[in-house]
């Protein structure tokens, strides 16, 4: 009977995220036992749907980290694929992992390579100053050729200027929201 109650309680805790997502969360937070949700603003997307920050807790109820699921566009308003990723932060509110189940893409829908993800990790760690002057993602590329402008080349994943900017914006916005918690 006790096992059944614990099992039902565990399912109730994880009623919101799918079993697949829970497994993904546990691949980063091994001792994950429960998840709380905190509403946060989404000032980045035209249609704000990324308004939830998940708080990961262990069996003692201690916060072990934070999770932000993001589904957005690149902001280019063209035929770009959606940008879908999950940001993971430790209890000290530091980014520890970015994962994308469908995988992030670049120009012409080419998939990110491992090297591209490493470059994106560096971008997120550095938060390039040059991004602060971008009002719209299309300012980062040449209007005729679509090539990344020289001033941004070193601060973006090659052929993924829009995605690099968008992911960085969400990371910075999430870090700002985390500073407000607790």
FITORMAR-89838 format. One record per residue: residue number from 1; x, y, z of N, C-alpha, C, O in turn. Coordinates in nm, 3 decimals, m for minus. Atoms other than C-alpha are relative to their C-alpha. Layout:
// residues N
num  nx  ny  nz  cax  cay  caz  cx  cy  cz  ox  oy  oz
NUM  X  Y  Z  X  Y  Z  X  Y  Z  X  Y  Z
...
END
This chain:
// residues 182
num  nx  ny  nz  cax  cay  caz  cx  cy  cz  ox  oy  oz
1  0.083  m0.120  0.000  0.000  0.000  0.000  0.088  0.126  0.000  0.061  0.221  m0.073
2  m0.089  m0.115  m0.008  0.282  0.241  0.092  0.067  0.027  m0.135  0.081  0.143  m0.176
3  m0.063  m0.014  0.132  0.452  0.176  m0.245  m0.098  0.062  m0.099  m0.060  0.148  m0.178
4  0.100  m0.053  0.091  0.129  0.248  m0.429  m0.022  0.150  0.024  m0.035  0.227  m0.071
5  0.020  m0.141  m0.034  0.082  0.581  m0.247  0.118  0.083  m0.049  0.099  0.190  m0.107
6  m0.119  m0.070  0.045  0.441  0.686  m0.319  m0.001  0.010  m0.152  0.032  0.116  m0.207
7  0.006  m0.001  0.145  0.397  0.589  m0.685  m0.102  0.101  m0.050  m0.074  0.177  m0.142
8  0.104  m0.095  0.040  0.072  0.786  m0.716  0.045  0.143  0.026  0.020  0.232  m0.055
9  m0.049  m0.133  m0.033  0.233  1.085  m0.542  0.104  0.045  m0.103  0.103  0.160  m0.145
10  m0.102  m0.033  0.099  0.528  1.073  m0.783  m0.064  0.037  m0.133  m0.022  0.134  m0.196
11  0.068  m0.032  0.125  0.296  1.067  m1.085  m0.071  0.134  0.010  m0.074  0.209  m0.088
12  0.070  m0.127  m0.018  0.097  1.358  m0.944  0.097  0.118  m0.010  0.064  0.222  m0.066
13  m0.100  m0.106  0.005  0.414  1.565  m0.904  0.038  0.030  m0.145  0.053  0.145  m0.184
14  m0.045  m0.015  0.137  0.513  1.504  m1.263  m0.116  m0.001  m0.100  m0.097  m0.040  m0.215
15  0.116  0.004  0.089  0.163  1.540  m1.410  0.016  0.097  m0.117  m0.032  0.068  m0.227
16  m0.013  m0.100  0.106  0.259  1.848  m1.612  0.099  m0.041  m0.109  0.058  m0.058  m0.224
17  m0.093  0.042  0.106  0.580  1.748  m1.795  m0.020  m0.147  m0.038  m0.058  m0.230  0.045
18  0.014  0.137  0.048  0.571  1.434  m2.007  0.108  m0.089  0.060  0.209  m0.041  0.112
19  m0.098  0.096  m0.050  0.755  1.118  m1.903  0.134  0.017  m0.073  0.240  0.004  m0.012
20  m0.122  m0.021  0.080  1.003  1.184  m2.184  0.079  0.121  0.051  0.201  0.117  0.062
21  m0.066  m0.120  m0.052  1.075  1.532  m2.049  0.060  m0.026  0.137  0.170  0.021  0.168
22  m0.051  0.033  m0.133  1.114  1.400  m1.696  0.132  m0.076  m0.012  0.227  m0.047  0.060
23  m0.125  0.075  0.020  1.378  1.153  m1.819  0.111  0.093  m0.046  0.225  0.080  m0.003
24  m0.099  m0.096  0.045  1.555  1.436  m1.997  0.049  0.086  0.117  0.168  0.111  0.130
25  m0.037  m0.079  m0.117  1.549  1.646  m1.680  0.090  m0.081  0.093  0.187  m0.028  0.148
26  m0.079  0.086  m0.089  1.685  1.352  m1.480  0.139  m0.029  m0.056  0.229  m0.066  0.018
27  m0.133  0.019  0.056  1.974  1.319  m1.723  0.095  0.113  0.040  0.217  0.099  0.033
28  m0.080  m0.112  m0.049  2.093  1.656  m1.591  m0.004  0.005  0.152  0.099  0.023  0.217
29  0.016  m0.002  m0.145  1.953  1.646  m1.237  m0.033  m0.142  0.046  m0.150  m0.180  0.055
30  0.015  0.142  m0.030  2.008  1.284  m1.132  m0.091  m0.028  0.120  m0.162  m0.129  0.122
31  0.079  0.022  m0.121  1.838  1.323  m0.793  m0.133  0.076  m0.002  m0.190  0.105  0.104
32  0.128  m0.068  0.016  1.528  1.498  m0.928  m0.115  m0.086  0.054  m0.130  m0.202  0.016
33  0.117  0.070  m0.054  1.216  1.401  m0.732  m0.128  0.077  m0.017  m0.236  0.018  m0.023
34  0.121  m0.078  0.019  0.975  1.689  m0.778  0.032  0.129  m0.075  0.146  0.174  m0.081
35  m0.014  m0.123  0.077  0.916  1.997  m0.988  m0.110  0.098  0.039  m0.228  0.062  0.043
36  0.094  m0.109  m0.020  0.751  2.326  m0.899  0.009  0.091  m0.121  0.106  0.086  m0.197
37  0.003  m0.090  0.114  0.657  2.591  m1.151  m0.011  0.144  0.048  m0.084  0.174  0.142
38  0.003  m0.143  m0.030  0.716  2.965  m1.140  m0.030  0.074  m0.130  0.037  0.050  m0.231
39  0.029  m0.080  0.119  0.559  3.207  m1.389  0.107  0.107  m0.018  0.150  0.171  0.078
40  m0.097  m0.104  0.035  0.806  3.435  m1.567  m0.048  0.067  m0.128  m0.121  0.007  m0.207
41  0.040  m0.066  0.124  0.758  3.692  m1.841  0.080  m0.053  m0.119  0.188  m0.110  m0.103
42  m0.070  0.034  0.124  0.854  3.624  m2.202  m0.005  0.123  m0.090  m0.092  0.133  m0.177
43  0.000  m0.122  0.080  0.942  3.963  m2.351  0.069  m0.015  m0.136  0.079  0.082  m0.211
44  m0.080  0.021  0.120  1.137  3.806  m2.639  m0.086  m0.040  m0.120  m0.069  0.014  m0.230
45  0.084  0.047  0.110  0.876  3.626  m2.850  m0.115  0.096  m0.027  m0.166  0.162  0.064
46  0.117  m0.081  0.035  0.604  3.810  m3.039  m0.125  m0.058  0.065  m0.215  0.016  0.104
47  0.110  0.070  m0.065  0.364  3.550  m2.898  0.056  m0.067  0.125  0.103  m0.181  0.118
48  m0.067  0.051  m0.120  0.483  3.501  m2.538  m0.060  m0.129  0.055  m0.165  m0.128  0.120
49  0.047  0.130  m0.051  0.444  3.131  m2.459  0.102  m0.064  0.094  0.071  m0.165  0.159
50  m0.105  0.057  m0.084  0.770  3.066  m2.272  m0.003  0.066  0.137  0.092  0.134  0.178
51  0.025  m0.074  m0.124  0.632  3.186  m1.942  0.010  m0.087  0.126  m0.049  m0.055  0.230
52  m0.011  0.090  m0.114  0.728  2.900  m1.711  0.145  m0.033  0.028  0.222  m0.066  m0.063
53  m0.130  0.041  m0.048  1.040  2.835  m1.509  m0.025  m0.116  0.097  m0.102  m0.102  0.192
54  0.018  0.116  m0.086  1.061  2.491  m1.351  0.108  m0.001  0.107  0.224  0.029  0.080
55  m0.091  0.007  m0.113  1.219  2.448  m1.010  0.016  m0.147  0.036  m0.079  m0.211  0.081
56  m0.028  0.141  m0.026  1.383  2.108  m0.968  0.042  m0.019  0.145  0.125  0.054  0.198
57  m0.029  0.027  m0.141  1.394  1.960  m0.618  0.035  m0.147  0.020  m0.009  m0.233  m0.056
58  m0.035  0.139  m0.034  1.543  1.648  m0.462  m0.103  m0.056  0.098  m0.203  0.010  0.128
59  0.096  0.067  m0.089  1.368  1.405  m0.225  m0.017  0.073  0.133  m0.120  0.055  0.199
60  0.011  m0.078  m0.124  1.437  1.637  0.072  m0.070  0.134  m0.024  m0.087  0.213  0.069
61  0.067  m0.126  0.031  1.260  1.923  m0.108  0.096  0.115  m0.023  0.054  0.230  m0.035
62  m0.101  m0.104  0.022  1.587  2.111  m0.159  0.011  0.029  m0.150  0.008  m0.062  m0.233
63  m0.015  m0.040  0.140  1.624  2.309  m0.482  0.136  m0.047  m0.051  0.240  m0.016  0.006
64  m0.124  0.047  0.062  1.880  2.140  m0.705  0.026  0.068  m0.134  0.134  0.054  m0.192
65  m0.021  m0.070  0.127  1.828  2.350  m1.015  m0.128  0.058  m0.057  m0.235  0.052  0.004
66  0.110  m0.067  0.068  1.605  2.531  m1.259  0.002  m0.042  m0.146  0.107  m0.069  m0.203
67  0.015  0.045  0.138  1.474  2.440  m1.604  m0.089  0.098  m0.073  m0.195  0.138  m0.023
68  0.082  m0.089  0.083  1.346  2.667  m1.880  m0.016  m0.064  m0.137  0.081  m0.077  m0.212
69  0.034  0.053  0.132  1.174  2.510  m2.181  m0.032  0.118  m0.090  m0.109  0.206  m0.052
70  0.025  m0.111  0.092  1.177  2.742  m2.482  m0.035  m0.053  m0.139  0.035  m0.138  m0.195
71  0.040  0.023  0.138  0.993  2.717  m2.812  m0.026  0.137  m0.059  m0.114  0.210  m0.013
72  0.009  m0.134  0.055  1.035  3.023  m3.027  0.037  m0.003  m0.147  0.061  m0.109  m0.205
73  m0.048  m0.014  0.138  1.124  3.150  m3.372  0.137  0.066  0.007  0.182  0.108  0.114
74  m0.127  m0.071  0.004  1.452  3.296  m3.482  m0.022  0.151  m0.002  0.070  0.229  0.021
75  0.032  m0.142  0.011  1.275  3.628  m3.524  0.018  0.052  m0.141  0.000  0.171  m0.166
76  m0.027  m0.045  0.137  1.355  3.634  m3.896  m0.127  0.006  m0.085  m0.124  0.060  m0.195
77  0.128  m0.003  0.071  0.991  3.589  m4.002  0.008  m0.053  m0.143  m0.052  0.002  m0.235
78  m0.008  0.062  0.132  1.082  3.367  m4.294  m0.024  m0.150  0.016  m0.107  m0.191  0.098
79  0.022  0.144  m0.003  1.105  2.995  m4.351  0.093  m0.072  0.099  0.118  m0.191  0.084
80  m0.087  0.061  m0.100  1.335  2.933  m4.055  m0.079  m0.098  0.086  m0.197  m0.076  0.115
81  0.064  0.098  m0.088  1.257  2.629  m3.843  m0.012  0.058  0.140  0.063  0.149  0.176
82  0.011  m0.048  m0.138  1.140  2.684  m3.485  0.129  m0.032  0.078  0.202  m0.126  0.046
83  m0.116  0.020  m0.088  1.408  2.711  m3.218  m0.056  m0.058  0.129  m0.126  0.010  0.203
84  0.053  0.070  m0.116  1.331  2.456  m2.946  0.118  m0.052  0.082  0.202  m0.126  0.032
85  m0.111  0.040  m0.085  1.564  2.405  m2.653  m0.039  0.008  0.147  m0.140  0.068  0.183
86  0.020  m0.003  m0.144  1.587  2.356  m2.278  0.128  0.049  0.065  0.237  0.001  0.035
87  m0.113  m0.053  m0.075  1.814  2.555  m2.049  m0.005  m0.057  0.142  m0.111  m0.059  0.205
88  m0.011  0.057  m0.134  1.934  2.395  m1.724  0.097  0.084  0.083  0.208  0.114  0.039
89  m0.081  m0.080  m0.090  2.069  2.596  m1.432  0.014  m0.074  0.133  m0.080  m0.140  0.176
90  m0.018  0.065  m0.129  2.217  2.466  m1.106  m0.063  0.084  0.111  m0.120  0.190  0.084
91  0.063  m0.071  m0.113  2.102  2.575  m0.760  0.066  0.136  0.025  0.007  0.222  0.090
92  m0.068  m0.130  m0.011  2.358  2.859  m0.774  m0.043  0.094  m0.113  0.009  0.205  m0.125
93  0.058  m0.079  0.109  2.162  2.987  m1.078  0.099  0.027  m0.114  0.099  0.133  m0.176
94  m0.098  m0.006  0.109  2.444  2.920  m1.325  m0.040  m0.100  m0.107  m0.078  m0.213  m0.076
95  0.033  0.090  0.109  2.378  2.770  m1.667  0.096  m0.119  0.000  0.218  m0.101  0.003
96  m0.084  0.120  0.002  2.502  2.412  m1.672  m0.017  m0.082  m0.128  0.071  m0.161  m0.163
97  0.024  0.084  0.117  2.349  2.266  m1.988  m0.107  0.062  m0.087  m0.202  0.123  m0.038
98  0.103  m0.032  0.097  2.155  2.344  m2.302  m0.024  m0.129  m0.077  0.071  m0.193  m0.123
99  0.035  0.119  0.077  1.970  2.058  m2.470  m0.110  0.037  m0.099  m0.195  0.122  m0.070
100  0.105  m0.019  0.098  1.758  2.050  m2.782  m0.037  m0.136  m0.057  0.039  m0.195  m0.134
101  0.043  0.132  0.046  1.561  1.733  m2.846  m0.016  m0.006  m0.151  0.032  m0.101  m0.212
102  0.005  0.010  0.145  1.475  1.816  m3.207  0.134  0.038  m0.063  0.160  0.002  m0.178
103  m0.128  m0.047  0.051  1.821  1.972  m3.246  m0.014  0.139  m0.060  m0.112  0.168  m0.129
104  0.000  m0.134  0.056  1.903  2.330  m3.335  0.049  m0.006  m0.144  0.121  m0.097  m0.184
105  m0.037  m0.001  0.142  1.947  2.425  m3.698  0.062  0.134  m0.040  0.050  0.235  0.029
106  m0.068  m0.116  0.056  2.145  2.670  m3.908  m0.066  0.034  m0.134  m0.174  m0.015  m0.166
107  0.045  m0.039  0.134  2.101  2.827  m4.251  m0.026  m0.125  m0.084  0.048  m0.223  m0.076
108  0.043  0.112  0.086  1.928  2.595  m4.500  m0.038  m0.124  0.082  m0.031  m0.236  0.031
109  0.048  0.105  m0.090  1.803  2.385  m4.205  0.106  m0.106  0.031  0.072  m0.218  0.069
110  m0.109  0.093  m0.037  2.143  2.220  m4.152  0.002  m0.015  0.151  m0.015  0.082  0.224
111  m0.003  0.029  m0.145  2.168  2.055  m3.810  0.129  0.051  0.064  0.235  0.050  0.002
112  m0.118  m0.037  m0.077  2.403  2.189  m3.545  0.088  m0.124  0.017  0.038  m0.235  0.037
113  m0.096  0.106  m0.029  2.716  1.979  m3.506  0.042  0.012  0.147  0.005  0.109  0.214
114  m0.053  m0.009  m0.137  2.887  1.904  m3.174  0.085  0.126  0.015  0.080  0.193  0.119
115  m0.083  m0.121  m0.003  3.132  2.183  m3.259  m0.087  0.125  0.009  m0.050  0.221  0.078
116  0.092  m0.113  m0.007  2.839  2.422  m3.312  m0.056  0.018  0.141  m0.066  0.130  0.191
117  0.051  m0.008  m0.137  2.696  2.337  m2.970  0.109  0.050  0.096  0.079  0.124  0.190
118  m0.110  m0.050  m0.083  3.039  2.398  m2.815  0.016  0.151  m0.017  0.037  0.224  0.080
119  m0.009  m0.144  0.027  3.052  2.739  m2.982  m0.117  0.072  0.067  m0.099  0.180  0.124
120  0.117  m0.061  m0.064  2.699  2.814  m2.857  0.019  0.007  0.152  m0.018  0.107  0.214
121  m0.029  m0.003  m0.144  2.804  2.720  m2.503  0.093  0.117  0.034  0.074  0.185  0.135
122  m0.093  m0.112  m0.021  3.088  2.971  m2.532  m0.072  0.134  m0.012  m0.050  0.224  0.068
123  0.079  m0.122  0.019  2.852  3.238  m2.663  m0.084  0.029  0.125  m0.089  0.142  0.172
124  0.085  m0.018  m0.118  2.619  3.182  m2.369  0.082  0.040  0.122  0.037  0.119  0.205
125  m0.087  m0.034  m0.113  2.908  3.201  m2.124  0.051  0.144  m0.010  0.066  0.212  0.092
126  m0.058  m0.133  0.020  3.044  3.523  m2.275  m0.103  0.112  m0.013  m0.073  0.228  0.019
127  0.103  m0.101  0.024  2.717  3.703  m2.358  0.058  0.118  m0.078  0.076  0.226  m0.023
128  m0.068  m0.103  0.080  2.871  3.903  m2.645  m0.066  0.138  0.008  m0.188  0.152  m0.007
129  0.046  m0.138  m0.011  2.841  4.279  m2.602  m0.064  0.046  m0.130  m0.158  0.125  m0.129
130  0.051  m0.041  0.131  2.776  4.317  m2.976  m0.149  m0.032  m0.016  m0.218  0.033  m0.095
131  0.143  0.035  0.007  2.433  4.151  m2.925  m0.088  0.112  0.055  m0.204  0.124  0.015
132  0.081  m0.104  m0.064  2.316  4.447  m2.715  m0.049  0.107  m0.097  m0.149  0.173  m0.072
133  0.041  m0.103  0.096  2.298  4.673  m3.018  m0.099  m0.051  m0.104  m0.147  0.027  m0.187
134  0.091  0.059  0.099  2.077  4.434  m3.219  m0.144  0.027  0.042  m0.189  m0.018  0.147
135  0.142  m0.026  m0.024  1.719  4.558  m3.237  m0.084  m0.110  m0.063  m0.185  m0.153  m0.007
136  0.069  0.109  0.070  1.609  4.293  m3.488  0.105  m0.094  m0.058  0.207  m0.048  m0.109
137  m0.100  0.097  0.048  1.790  3.970  m3.587  0.049  0.025  m0.143  0.164  m0.004  m0.174
138  m0.041  m0.021  0.139  1.794  4.068  m3.955  0.114  0.102  m0.013  0.178  0.109  m0.118
139  m0.111  m0.096  0.000  2.043  4.344  m3.863  0.135  m0.071  0.003  0.238  m0.008  m0.021
140  m0.125  0.075  m0.014  2.303  4.069  m3.816  0.051  m0.057  m0.131  0.165  m0.104  m0.138
141  m0.039  0.060  0.129  2.311  3.957  m4.180  m0.015  0.100  m0.113  m0.092  0.195  m0.105
142  0.010  m0.080  0.121  2.360  4.113  m4.520  m0.135  m0.028  m0.065  m0.173  m0.144  m0.084
143  0.135  0.016  0.056  2.018  4.173  m4.676  m0.001  m0.070  m0.134  m0.100  m0.137  m0.167
144  m0.003  0.061  0.133  2.124  4.054  m5.021  0.054  m0.143  0.003  m0.009  m0.234  m0.050
145  m0.064  0.133  0.002  2.359  3.759  m4.958  m0.045  m0.090  0.114  m0.038  m0.212  0.103
146  0.038  0.079  m0.118  2.229  3.649  m4.618  0.119  m0.037  0.085  0.104  m0.108  0.185
147  m0.122  0.030  m0.077  2.588  3.628  m4.493  0.000  0.079  0.130  m0.049  0.192  0.136
148  m0.013  m0.070  m0.127  2.657  3.717  m4.132  0.095  0.118  m0.017  0.202  0.104  m0.076
149  m0.085  m0.119  0.008  2.797  4.069  m4.105  0.128  m0.022  0.080  0.127  m0.091  0.182
150  m0.133  0.020  m0.060  3.168  4.085  m4.013  0.003  0.029  0.149  0.072  m0.041  0.224
151  m0.005  m0.037  m0.141  3.104  4.251  m3.679  m0.060  m0.106  0.093  m0.039  m0.102  0.214
152  0.063  0.105  m0.080  2.906  3.943  m3.563  0.065  m0.137  m0.018  0.042  m0.227  0.062
153  m0.053  0.132  0.038  3.104  3.657  m3.722  0.064  m0.075  0.116  0.039  m0.194  0.133
154  m0.070  0.068  m0.110  3.320  3.581  m3.415  m0.090  m0.030  0.119  m0.051  m0.105  0.209
155  0.088  0.013  m0.117  3.022  3.595  m3.178  m0.124  m0.083  m0.026  m0.217  m0.083  0.055
156  0.115  0.086  0.032  2.780  3.355  m3.348  0.049  m0.135  m0.051  0.163  m0.150  m0.093
157  m0.027  0.128  0.065  2.767  2.994  m3.459  m0.007  0.026  m0.149  m0.099  0.093  m0.197
158  m0.004  m0.024  0.145  2.861  2.991  m3.828  m0.131  m0.044  m0.064  m0.179  m0.155  m0.041
159  0.128  0.021  0.069  2.545  3.015  m4.041  m0.119  m0.014  0.095  m0.221  m0.071  0.059
160  0.109  0.008  m0.098  2.332  3.045  m3.728  m0.005  0.127  0.086  m0.020  0.120  0.208
161  0.001  m0.126  m0.074  2.338  3.412  m3.633  m0.131  0.021  0.074  m0.132  0.058  0.192
162  0.131  m0.021  m0.063  1.964  3.429  m3.564  m0.019  m0.092  0.121  m0.063  m0.047  0.227
163  0.016  0.096  m0.110  1.963  3.115  m3.350  0.093  0.036  0.115  0.053  0.031  0.231
164  m0.096  m0.038  m0.105  2.275  3.225  m3.161  m0.054  0.116  0.083  m0.048  0.114  0.206
165  0.056  m0.116  m0.069  2.112  3.557  m3.078  m0.120  m0.039  0.085  m0.128  m0.001  0.202
166  0.125  0.034  m0.070  1.775  3.409  m2.980  0.027  m0.083  0.125  m0.032  m0.057  0.230
167  m0.031  0.085  m0.116  1.920  3.142  m2.750  0.069  0.084  0.107  0.039  0.070  0.226
168  m0.068  m0.086  m0.097  2.147  3.399  m2.587  m0.098  0.094  0.070  m0.088  0.116  0.191
169  0.099  m0.088  m0.061  1.856  3.637  m2.532  m0.081  m0.072  0.107  m0.105  m0.017  0.215
170  0.077  0.075  m0.100  1.655  3.367  m2.354  0.086  m0.037  0.120  0.037  m0.036  0.233
171  m0.087  0.031  m0.113  1.953  3.265  m2.144  0.016  0.123  0.090  0.004  0.112  0.212
172  m0.018  m0.122  m0.079  2.013  3.625  m2.034  m0.128  0.039  0.073  m0.124  0.081  0.189
173  0.128  m0.034  m0.063  1.644  3.684  m1.965  m0.029  m0.096  0.115  m0.081  m0.054  0.219
174  0.021  0.099  m0.107  1.626  3.362  m1.760  0.092  0.030  0.117  0.049  0.023  0.233
175  m0.093  m0.036  m0.109  1.936  3.461  m1.561  m0.054  0.119  0.078  m0.043  0.122  0.201
176  0.059  m0.116  m0.068  1.767  3.794  m1.484  m0.117  m0.041  0.089  m0.132  0.009  0.200
177  0.114  0.047  m0.080  1.453  3.614  m1.366  0.048  m0.081  0.121  m0.010  m0.072  0.229
178  m0.052  0.081  m0.111  1.657  3.373  m1.152  0.054  0.089  0.112  0.043  0.054  0.230
179  m0.051  m0.093  m0.102  1.819  3.669  m0.973  m0.112  0.051  0.091  m0.088  0.086  0.206
180  0.115  m0.050  m0.076  1.471  3.774  m0.859  m0.057  m0.104  0.097  m0.130  m0.069  0.190
181  0.054  0.107  m0.084  1.395  3.436  m0.699  0.081  m0.018  0.127  0.204  m0.009  0.126
182  m0.058  0.040  m0.130  1.465  3.352  m0.337  0.114  0.090  0.040  0.173  0.070  0.146
END
